[in-house]
């Protein structure tokens, strides 16, 4: 290797190492720099994860219609020898508000069972405006003999619900899967009951 080529390679190596150090330093300084710019300009405060506590207290859900109150009545029907009930029979809610009700279920049979719940609504037009975010009715459940479970139902009543509706009945029919009572028969019976 000639001295001239050696000197050229050494200069190139120093330039590359300097570039690597500068890029690492820039990347390391980017987060504090970004926060300083955001704080200075007041933009994108939420992206930094550092929201002022007073700001958190003032944030309100503008989708909640506090001028209306709807009574939601919780009804349960069990197709089998087990205990199934809501934690309370009714709840007053505002349209747009997120609400939670817990249902308690106990298998009082001396054997394991698989069961599922089917919901129905009264009046009929409420079904399209009763939005469940979490519900035990979405899946089948297997419980051991004597096992107790508590399941939440998280729901929102849509503010677009007709203003003449002041009470909604949410009824669950809980039936054993594979017991000879088909979900279709239970659904048809529950639907017929909610229309009346």
C-alpha positions in Angstrom: 0.0 0.0 0.0 1.4 3.3 -1.0 1.7 6.2 1.6 -0.7 8.3 -0.5 -3.4 5.6 -0.5 -2.9 4.9 3.2 -3.4 8.6 4.0 -6.5 8.7 1.8 -8.0 5.6 3.5 -7.2 7.1 7.0 -8.9 10.4 6.0 -12.0 8.5 4.7 -12.1 6.4 7.9 -12.0 9.6 10.1 -14.8 11.2 8.0 -17.0 8.1 8.3 -16.4 7.8 12.1 -17.2 11.5 12.5 -20.5 11.0 10.5 -21.5 8.0 12.7 -20.8 10.0 15.9 -22.7 13.0 14.7 -25.7 10.8 13.6 -25.8 9.1 16.9 -25.6 12.4 18.8 -28.4 13.9 16.6 -30.6 10.8 17.2 -30.0 11.0 21.0 -30.7 14.7 21.1 -33.8 14.4 19.0 -36.3 13.5 21.8 -35.4 16.5 24.1 -35.2 18.8 21.1 -38.7 17.6 20.0 -40.1 18.2 23.5 -38.5 21.6 23.7 -40.0 22.7 20.3 -43.4 21.3 21.2 -43.4 23.0 24.6 -42.2 26.3 23.1 -44.9 26.3 20.3 -47.6 24.5 22.3 -48.3 22.0 19.5 -48.6 18.2 19.7 -48.6 18.1 23.5 -50.4 14.8 23.5 -47.8 13.1 21.4 -45.1 13.7 24.1 -47.3 12.1 26.8 -46.9 15.1 29.0 -50.3 16.6 29.4 -50.9 19.3 32.0 -52.9 17.9 34.9 -55.3 20.9 34.8 -55.9 20.2 31.2 -56.9 16.5 32.0 -59.5 17.7 34.5 -61.1 20.0 32.0 -61.5 17.5 29.2 -65.2 16.5 28.9 -66.9 13.9 26.6 -69.0 16.2 24.4 -70.9 13.2 23.0 -72.8 12.7 26.3 -76.3 14.2 26.2 -76.7 15.2 29.9 -80.1 16.8 29.2 -81.7 13.3 28.7 -81.9 10.4 31.2 -82.9 6.9 30.0 -83.7 4.1 32.5 -82.2 0.8 31.4 -84.0 -2.2 33.0 -82.0 -5.4 33.2 -84.0 -8.7 32.9 -82.7 -12.2 33.0 -84.2 -15.6 32.0 -82.4 -18.9 32.5 -83.2 -22.0 30.5 -81.9 -24.5 33.0 -81.2 -24.9 36.7 -78.7 -22.2 37.4 -78.6 -18.8 39.0 -78.3 -15.8 36.7 -78.9 -12.2 37.7 -77.7 -8.6 37.2 -76.0 -6.7 40.1 -79.0 -4.4 40.1 -82.4 -4.3 38.3 -82.1 -0.8 36.6 -79.8 2.1 35.9 -80.3 5.7 34.8 -78.0 6.6 32.0 -77.3 9.6 29.7 -77.1 8.9 26.0 -73.5 8.7 24.9 -72.2 7.8 28.3 -70.2 4.6 28.8 -71.9 2.4 31.4 -71.1 -1.0 33.1 -73.3 -3.5 34.6 -72.1 -6.8 36.1 -74.1 -10.1 35.8 -73.6 -13.0 38.2 -73.9 -16.5 37.0 -73.7 -19.7 39.1 -73.7 -23.3 37.9 -75.8 -25.0 40.6 -75.8 -28.3 38.7 -73.5 -31.3 39.8 -72.0 -31.3 36.3 -70.0 -28.9 34.0 -72.1 -27.0 31.5 -71.5 -24.9 28.4 -73.9 -22.0 28.0 -74.5 -18.8 26.1 -76.7 -15.8 26.5 -78.9 -14.1 23.8 -79.9 -10.5 24.3 -83.2 -8.8 23.3 -84.4 -5.3 23.7 -87.7 -3.5 24.3 -88.8 -1.3 22.7 -87.8 -2.9 19.4 -86.2 0.4 18.0 -83.8 0.5 20.9 -81.9 -2.5 19.6 -80.2 -0.4 16.9 -79.1 2.2 19.5 -77.9 0.0 22.3 -74.2 -0.5 21.6 -72.4 -3.2 23.7 -68.6 -2.6 23.8 -68.1 -5.7 26.0 -70.5 -8.5 26.6 -70.5 -12.1 27.8 -73.1 -12.9 25.2 -70.5 -12.8 22.4 -69.1 -16.2 23.4 -70.0 -19.5 24.9 -68.9 -20.2 28.5 -68.1 -23.5 30.3 -68.5 -23.6 34.1 -67.6 -26.4 36.4 -70.1 -27.7 39.0 -70.8 -25.0 41.6 -68.6 -22.4 39.8 -69.6 -18.8 40.0 -68.7 -16.1 37.5 -69.2 -12.4 37.2 -69.3 -10.9 33.8 -69.5 -7.2 32.8 -71.5 -5.7 30.1 -70.1 -2.3 28.9 -72.6 -0.3 26.8 -73.5 3.0 25.4 -77.0 4.2 24.5 -76.7 6.1 21.2 -77.8 9.8 21.4 -79.6 9.3 18.1 -82.2 7.2 20.0 -85.7 8.7 19.5 -86.5 11.2 22.2 -89.8 9.6 23.1 -87.9 6.5 24.4 -87.3 6.9 28.1 -87.0 3.3 29.2 -85.1 0.4 27.6 -85.3 -3.2 28.8 -82.2 -5.3 28.1 -83.2 -8.9 28.5 -80.8 -11.9 28.5 -81.9 -15.5 28.0 -79.2 -17.8 29.1 -79.4 -21.4 27.7 -77.3 -24.5 27.8 -75.5 -25.2 24.6 -76.3 -28.8 23.4 -79.2 -29.2 25.8 -81.8 -29.6 23.1 -82.9 -26.0 23.4 -81.6 -24.4 20.2 -80.4 -20.8 20.2 -82.7 -20.1 17.2 -85.8 -21.1 19.3 -84.6 -19.0 22.2 -83.9 -16.0 19.9 -87.3 -16.3 18.3 -89.1 -16.5 21.7 -87.0 -13.6 23.1 -87.8 -11.5 20.0 -91.5 -12.3 20.2 -91.5 -11.3 23.8 -89.6 -8.0 23.1 -92.1 -6.9 20.5 -95.1 -7.1 22.8 
